[in-house]
């Protein structure tokens, strides 16, 4: 799977650095001017975690 901007931010900020989803949304808004809702981030996070389980 090709990692997009939202997936990269989730993996880096949320999973590696322990930031919450609000901070990830704020990062995307401030740096890339991309507004993402918390529900979108939650669903993307579920997909990322499922893919990690499938790979492991």
C-alpha positions as CSV (number, residue, x, y, z in Angstrom):
1,X,0.0,0.0,0.0
2,X,1.2,3.5,-0.9
3,X,1.4,5.7,2.2
4,X,-0.5,8.9,1.8
5,X,-0.1,12.1,3.8
6,X,-2.7,11.2,6.4
7,X,-1.3,7.7,6.9
8,X,2.2,9.0,7.3
9,X,1.1,11.6,9.9
10,X,-0.8,9.0,11.8
11,X,2.1,6.6,11.9
12,X,4.7,9.2,12.8
13,X,2.8,11.4,15.3
14,X,0.3,9.1,16.8
15,X,1.9,5.7,16.8
16,X,5.6,6.6,17.2
17,X,5.4,9.8,19.3
18,X,2.1,9.2,21.2
19,X,0.3,12.3,20.2
20,X,-3.5,12.2,20.2
21,X,-5.7,12.5,17.1
22,X,-6.5,16.2,17.7
23,X,-2.8,17.0,17.5
24,X,-2.5,15.0,14.3
25,X,-5.4,17.0,12.8
26,X,-3.8,20.3,13.9
27,X,-0.5,19.3,12.4
28,X,-2.1,18.4,9.0
29,X,-4.0,21.7,9.1
30,X,-1.1,23.9,10.0
31,X,1.6,22.3,7.8
32,X,-0.3,21.1,4.7
33,X,-3.6,23.1,5.0
34,X,-5.5,19.9,5.0
35,X,-8.6,19.8,7.3
36,X,-9.4,16.2,8.4
37,X,-12.1,15.3,10.8
38,X,-11.5,13.1,13.9
39,X,-13.8,10.4,12.5
40,X,-11.7,10.2,9.4
41,X,-8.5,9.9,11.4
42,X,-10.0,7.2,13.6
43,X,-11.1,5.1,10.6
44,X,-7.7,5.5,9.0
45,X,-6.0,4.5,12.2
46,X,-8.1,1.4,12.4
47,X,-7.0,0.5,8.8
48,X,-3.3,1.1,9.7
49,X,-3.5,-1.1,12.8
50,X,-5.3,-3.9,10.9
51,X,-2.7,-3.8,8.2
52,X,0.1,-4.0,10.7
53,X,-1.6,-7.1,12.3
54,X,-2.0,-8.7,8.9
55,X,1.7,-8.2,8.1
56,X,2.9,-9.4,11.5
